[in-house]
Amino acid sequence: MRIGIDLGGTNIKVGIIDNQGNIIAKSSIPTIVKRGVDLIIKDIIGQIEEILDTANIPLEKIKSIGIGVPGLVDKKTQRIIFATNLFWQNVKLGEIIEDYFNKPTYIINDGIAAALGEHIAGSTKGVKDSVLITLGTGVGGGFIVNGSIYNGGHGWGSEIGHMIVGENFYNCNCGQNGCWETFVSATALIMYVKKRISEGCNDSLIVKMVEGNLDNINGKTIFDGVKKEDKLALETMDRFIKYLAIGIVNIYNILDPDSIVIGGGLAKAGSHILDPLKEEVGKRVFYKGVKYGDIVLAKLGNDGGIIGAGFLDTIPSIIP
Ligand SMILES: [Zn+2]
């Protein structure tokens, strides 16, 4: 058995995973970011002890611990270089957990953990080369190449949300302009709708749906607008699909993966995204022989990150 942890900006999720990749016990506690590094690490340790206790599993049965983190991880030292949402810099998370439990401990970017989870137990099980794209507040992802994770020479690769795909009307949090996540994240959709409303699209149903309070616009409001054929919602959706396809075509043209998996909150829109996306990718991809049935939805949801993190010990490339 293994322990997998998904350390997010909102919740810390811990799971005990059996050798087949099934979660046999799971717990979630809020990440109280303002508690700071030391206390949050204490929270993680307490949560691991508690789940073992509740599930009545002795620590001796645990082979390894893996943690997916929302930030950049140094492959060699297994330290978090920075995790923007947590306000963490240069944190020896792997070392601290490893010393405390005396178990091999690995940390990795959360998008890569989720890609590995889908590869082990989800929609890309048995597929050698795949790319996971998570469309949420931001855009993340991970590459599985020849059955192993690929994250570059230093461990900083697969930041697909910061692939530059054009010029945009606002800058990315990273300081650049034109990053993919400023076009295809939930945040991006909201920013675009607000911009168009400020330019005069006040008659949109979206404005009515939030009773004039534009701060209440979210991904769901926009997709509800699409279903009601609201003009602004449809325009936003067209722009979203166009840029989602541009990024995916870049990935296809560079990597030629067997499967592209779409996960994250926006993936809940399912076929409303997949069908037009496949059509748009078909128009733009270099090699027209690509099979678009291989753009699929993630199966594991939030569990993917826990399972993938738990199985990091099976991946030789991350061992320093
Ligand atoms: Zn960026």
Boltz pocket constraint, residues with backbone or C-beta under 6 A from the ligand:
constraints:
  - pocket:
      binder: B
      contacts: [[A, 161], [A, 162], [A, 172], [A, 173], [A, 174], [A, 175], [A, 176], [A, 179]]
      max_distance: 6.0
